[in-house]
Amino acid sequence: MKLELDDDVTDAIVLATLKEHMKYAKATIKTLKKKKNLQPYQQQDLGYNVHLLEAMEVVNKYFGGDLR
């Protein structure tokens, strides 16, 4: 079986998946920022998620997503 999807469908799939990942990253950032005295691995996780979210926002913009 061969499944073919046009560009609009694949873009919509990528955008929907990306929005879910962005929501998860934002929640993780919010949770870590609320904590006091983060462990070194938590500080690393926070920095990683901040940079990851920034990159995902760029990709989201490329695919025509609305960040509002």
PyMOL commands that set and color helices and strands:
alter all, ss='L'
color gray80, all
select helices_A, chain A and resi 7-34+40-62
alter helices_A, ss='H'
color red, helices_A
deselect
rebuild
show_as cartoon
